[in-house]
């Protein structure tokens, strides 16, 4: 637009949404509350535990709280059908991509490549302005990275046969994962932010 004109409503709305998302994501870095070891009163009647996240639903069997960030949220029952490690890996990867995409939406308003095709500051319009050949290159690169990072094991049964944890691709250049307590805190923060 012209200098001095009001910002476009879409741009203002995207900036507001990005700002609200960033504020909400900051809550992941709040100190963790450690649950007390509560003991249920003894009863002759046994009931299936209810989910902490959706109290009116039963807690899924496989979601027993052993994984970081597990609060029993699986209202559609995916954990009954697919491998739990495979689902956690997908959750972490999607969260990482979402965090990078949020950053990308903000950065692309300031940084532009020297081309007309890459000069649109509105993310929703810029995607459709990109040439289809470029999009296919991106999707191909993502597929290659996905296959290489899993050693060409793409099913839930074979993906973790080496014993690696879900989401652990061996990339920790700053050694944040050396301390197990700090690692658990960072894993929880990553899940909450994603």
C-alpha positions in Angstrom: 0.0 0.0 0.0 0.9 3.6 0.1 3.0 5.2 2.8 0.9 6.4 5.7 -2.1 4.2 4.8 -3.7 1.9 7.4 -2.5 -1.7 7.5 -4.6 -4.3 5.6 -7.1 -6.1 8.0 -5.7 -9.5 7.1 -2.1 -8.4 8.0 -3.3 -6.9 11.2 -5.3 -10.1 12.1 -2.3 -12.3 11.3 0.0 -10.2 13.4 -2.5 -10.3 16.3 -2.9 -14.1 16.0 0.8 -14.6 16.0 1.3 -12.4 19.0 -1.5 -14.2 20.9 0.1 -17.6 20.0 3.4 -16.4 21.2 1.9 -15.3 24.5 0.1 -18.6 25.0 3.2 -20.6 24.2 5.1 -18.8 26.9 3.1 -20.7 29.5 5.1 -23.8 28.6 8.1 -22.3 30.3 6.3 -21.8 33.6 7.6 -24.0 36.5 6.2 -27.5 36.5 3.9 -28.5 39.3 4.8 -31.9 40.7 1.8 -33.9 41.5 1.5 -35.2 45.1 1.4 -38.9 45.6 -2.3 -39.1 46.5 -3.6 -42.4 47.6 -7.2 -43.3 46.8 -9.3 -44.5 49.7 -9.7 -48.3 49.8 -12.9 -49.6 48.3 -14.3 -52.9 47.3 -15.6 -51.4 44.0 -12.9 -50.9 41.3 -13.5 -48.3 38.6 -11.5 -47.5 35.6 -9.5 -44.3 36.1 -10.9 -41.2 34.4 -8.7 -39.0 32.1 -7.1 -36.0 33.7 -7.5 -33.9 30.5 -11.1 -34.9 29.7 -12.7 -35.9 33.1 -15.9 -37.4 31.6 -13.9 -39.9 29.5 -12.1 -43.0 30.7 -8.3 -42.8 30.6 -7.0 -44.8 27.6 -5.2 -48.0 28.7 -1.9 -47.2 27.0 -1.7 -43.7 28.3 -0.6 -44.6 31.8 1.4 -41.4 32.6 4.8 -43.0 31.8 5.6 -40.6 28.9 6.5 -37.0 29.5 3.4 -34.8 29.2 0.9 -37.6 29.2 -2.4 -36.5 30.8 -4.6 -39.1 29.1 -5.8 -37.0 26.2 -6.9 -39.4 23.4 -10.7 -38.8 22.9 -10.7 -40.4 19.4 -8.8 -43.6 20.6 -5.8 -43.4 18.3 -3.7 -45.1 21.0 -5.8 -48.2 20.7 -5.1 -48.5 17.0 -1.5 -47.2 16.4 1.8 -47.6 18.2 2.1 -45.1 21.0 5.7 -44.2 20.1 4.7 -43.6 16.5 1.9 -41.3 17.7 4.3 -39.4 20.0 6.9 -39.0 17.2 4.2 -37.6 14.9 3.0 -35.2 17.7 6.6 -33.9 18.3 7.4 -33.5 14.6 4.2 -31.7 13.9 4.8 -29.4 16.9 8.3 -28.6 15.7 7.1 -27.8 12.2 4.3 -25.6 13.7 6.9 -23.7 15.8 9.1 -23.1 12.8 6.1 -22.1 10.7 5.0 -19.5 13.4 8.5 -18.1 13.3 8.5 -18.1 9.5 5.2 -16.1 9.4 6.8 -13.4 11.4 10.3 -13.4 9.7 8.9 -13.3 6.2 7.3 -9.9 6.9 10.7 -8.5 7.3 13.1 -10.6 5.3 12.5 -11.0 1.6 14.4 -12.8 -1.2 15.1 -10.6 -4.2 12.3 -12.0 -6.4 8.8 -10.9 -7.2 7.6 -14.4 -6.4 9.0 -14.2 -2.8 8.1 -10.7 -2.0 4.5 -11.1 -0.6 4.5 -10.4 3.2 1.2 -12.1 3.8 1.8 -15.8 4.5 -1.6 -17.1 3.3 -1.1 -15.4 -0.1 2.6 -16.1 -0.4 2.0 -19.9 -0.5 -0.2 -19.7 -3.5 2.2 -17.2 -5.2 5.1 -19.7 -5.0 5.8 -21.6 -8.2 4.6 -25.3 -8.2 8.1 -26.5 -9.0 9.4 -24.9 -5.8 6.6 -26.5 -3.7 7.4 -29.9 -5.2 11.1 -29.4 -4.3 10.1 -28.6 -0.7 7.8 -31.7 -0.4 10.5 -33.9 -1.9 13.2 -32.6 0.5 10.8 -33.2 3.4 10.2 -36.8 2.3 14.0 -37.4 1.9 14.7 -36.0 5.3 11.9 -38.1 6.9 13.2 -41.3 5.3 16.8 -40.6 6.2 16.0 -39.6 9.8 14.2 -42.9 10.3 16.8 -45.1 8.5 14.1 -45.9 5.9 11.9 -47.5 8.6 8.6 -45.8 8.1 6.2 -48.0 10.1 5.5 -47.8 13.8 6.7 -51.3 14.3 10.1 -50.8 12.6 10.8 -47.1 13.3 12.0 -47.7 16.9 13.7 -51.0 16.6 17.1 -49.4 17.3 15.8 -48.4 20.8 15.6 -44.7 20.2 13.0 -42.6 22.0 10.2 -41.0 20.1 11.3 -37.6 18.8 15.0 -38.2 19.6 16.8 -37.9 16.3 20.2 -37.5 17.9 20.4 -33.8 17.3 21.5 -32.0 20.5 24.4 -29.8 19.6 24.1 -27.8 22.9 23.9 -30.9 25.1 20.6 -29.9 26.7 19.7 -33.5 27.2 22.6 -34.6 29.4 20.8 -33.8 32.7 17.7 -36.2 32.8 15.7 -33.7 34.9 16.3 -30.8 32.5 15.7 -33.1 29.6 12.2 -34.0 31.0 11.5 -30.3 31.5 12.5 -29.5 27.9 10.5 -32.4 26.5 7.4 -31.1 28.3 8.0 -27.5 27.2 8.4 -28.8 23.6 5.1 -30.7 23.8 3.2 -27.7 25.3 4.6 -25.3 22.7 3.9 -27.6 19.8 
